[in-house]
Amino acid sequence: MAKENEKPELPAKAFEIQRIYLQDVSFESPQAPVIFTKEIKPSHNVEINANNKKIADNVYEVMVNITLTVKVEDEVAYLIEIKHGGIFTIIGYQDQEVAQILGSQCPGIIYPFAREAICDLAVKGGFPQIHLAPINFDSLYAHHMREQAQANSEKDDAIKH
């Protein structure tokens, strides 16, 4: 028999990594083998984004997409595109907490695996190792939330006028 003053038991919180996997990868070296005759002082551009979707009750897929373009002089030395994913179980968290976990913690878990794959691909393509800088996904998520709040505020102001 339940007592009147007892609070209902909250579900236990759980965060589990089910799987980290490489979904898609592409390596192109359009100037090979001529590019290897040049002194390699590369410049590079990195584009990163992360997205997520619910795939079952309390189970989410998070995908980190990275495109790395490396140029020597003005020619593309190589291009790497990678989609590295993870499947995560998240139980007992509020919606806002789940969004934060999916937007910052999960990409932060996946990113080192993607960085390693990119470095390996560059070496296997005959180029020097490339080490992408660490990313603070917590900071990026907080910045994204501030921008979203500001956009919503501006939208509300526009509707009022």
Secondary structure, DSSP 8 states (H G I E B T S, - for coil): ---TT--------EEEEEEEEEEEEEEE-TTTTGGGGS----EEEEEEEEEEEEEETTEEEEEEEEEEEEEETTEEEEEEEEEEEEEEEEES--HHHHHHIIIIIHHHHHHHHHHHHHHHHHHHTTS---------HHHHHHHHHHHHHHHHHHHHHHHH-
